[in-house]
Every structure is written in C-alpha cells, then in structure tokens.
Amino acid sequence: AGRLTPRLSNQEALGNYIDQQVRRNLRERYNQSGIDSAGAGPVRVNRRENNSSGGDLTYRRPDARVNDVAFDVTLTRKTLSTPQVRGFFDADFRPSRVVIIRPRQLGSDHTYAIPRPETKR
C-alpha cells in the first residue's frame, strides 16, 4: 500500500476544521431556537447561493445567510477585492453586505461588514 500525500496546507486544514465547527454550532443554535436553517428560507447555513447572471450557473457558499446578509467566518482578512466576497455580492440573493468574522485574538478589526458596492448608472 502506498502513502497518502497531504494535499492541504496546515492553514487550509485548520480553516476547514473551523468551518465545520462553526457551521455545526450555528445549526445547533438555530435548531434550539426553532429556526430552520437547512431549507430555502431567510436563514441558511452553508447552502448554495446561486449566481445565474452569467452564461454558466455558478454558486458560492457563505457560512451563513440571514435575509440579505452573508456571513463568512475566516482566519484571513477579506476585502471587496477578494474573489469570495465579490462572488457573494454577485449571487442571486443580492446581499446588502457581507459580514466577515475572524477570531478576536487577531485584533480590534476581527469582525467587520463590507457593504454592497454602489453600481454605476
């Protein structure tokens, strides 16, 4: 038998683990409050958010969505120029903002909101 070659960096593996834990915790909390987060309703955890504006259907998966706000729990600082954030704004549900949540140990700007950019007319 051969040896498996790791394909994730330590940072990616840690990020994947944190994502799983955050999503599990969110689902448990919503369920305890009687909120369905698994369907097509206004509260969703780790669900596809489609972008049908281009030729091919694409999607992004925010960690959570509440009405028109996407939430992303991450170790990495993200901005409007980050492809993932741009992808959230391009999704069919047209979020008004993306909230980035990072561990508080990373400093005072550990949680912040990125508002939807204004479109030029």
C-alpha positions in Angstrom: 0.0 0.0 0.0 1.2 3.5 -0.8 1.4 6.5 1.3 -1.1 9.3 1.1 0.3 12.7 0.2 -1.2 15.6 2.1 -2.9 18.0 -0.2 -3.8 20.7 2.2 -1.5 23.2 3.9 -1.8 23.4 7.7 -3.6 26.7 7.3 -6.2 25.1 4.9 -6.7 22.1 7.1 -7.3 24.4 10.2 -9.7 26.6 8.1 -11.7 23.5 7.1 -11.9 22.3 10.7 -13.0 25.7 11.9 -15.6 25.9 9.1 -17.1 22.6 10.1 -17.3 23.5 13.8 -18.8 26.9 13.2 -21.5 25.5 10.8 -22.3 22.7 13.3 -22.6 25.2 16.1 -24.8 27.6 14.1 -27.1 24.8 13.1 -27.5 23.6 16.7 -28.2 27.2 18.0 -30.8 27.8 15.2 -32.4 24.4 15.9 -32.6 25.1 19.6 -34.4 28.4 18.8 -36.8 26.6 16.4 -35.3 28.3 13.3 -35.0 26.2 10.1 -31.6 26.8 8.6 -31.4 24.0 6.2 -34.1 25.0 3.6 -34.7 27.8 1.2 -35.9 30.2 3.9 -34.3 33.5 5.0 -31.9 31.8 7.5 -29.5 29.4 5.8 -26.3 27.7 7.0 -23.7 26.5 4.4 -26.2 26.5 1.5 -25.6 27.2 -2.1 -26.3 30.8 -3.2 -26.6 30.7 -7.0 -25.4 33.2 -9.5 -27.4 32.9 -12.7 -26.3 36.2 -14.2 -23.6 34.7 -16.4 -23.7 32.0 -19.2 -23.0 29.2 -16.7 -24.7 28.8 -13.3 -22.2 29.2 -10.5 -22.6 29.5 -6.8 -20.9 30.5 -3.5 -21.4 29.0 -0.1 -21.4 31.6 2.7 -21.1 30.1 6.2 -24.5 31.6 7.0 -27.1 33.9 5.4 -29.8 35.8 7.2 -32.1 37.6 4.9 -29.9 39.7 2.6 -26.7 39.5 4.7 -24.0 36.9 4.1 -21.6 35.8 6.9 -18.2 34.4 6.4 -16.1 33.0 9.4 -12.5 33.1 8.4 -8.9 33.3 9.6 -8.0 35.6 6.7 -8.7 39.3 6.3 -11.1 39.8 3.3 -12.0 42.9 1.3 -14.2 43.8 -1.6 -11.4 42.7 -3.9 -11.4 39.2 -2.5 -13.0 36.8 -5.1 -15.1 35.1 -2.5 -16.6 38.4 -1.3 -17.2 39.5 -4.9 -18.9 36.2 -5.5 -21.2 36.7 -2.6 -22.3 40.1 -4.0 -22.9 38.5 -7.4 -25.2 35.8 -6.0 -28.9 36.0 -7.0 -30.0 36.9 -3.4 -28.1 40.2 -3.8 -26.8 40.7 -0.3 -26.7 44.2 1.1 -23.5 43.4 3.0 -21.0 40.6 3.8 -20.0 40.3 7.4 -16.5 38.9 8.0 -16.0 37.3 11.4 -12.5 36.5 12.5 -11.1 35.3 15.9 -10.9 38.2 18.3 -7.3 37.3 19.0 -6.5 38.8 15.6 -7.1 42.3 16.8 -9.7 45.0 17.1 -10.9 44.6 13.5 -11.8 40.9 13.9 -15.4 41.5 12.8 -16.5 43.9 10.2 -19.1 44.4 7.4 -18.4 45.1 3.8 -21.3 47.0 2.2 -22.6 46.2 -1.3 -20.7 48.4 -3.7 -22.9 51.0 -5.5 -23.4 50.2 -9.1 -22.6 52.9 -11.7 -25.5 54.2 -13.7 
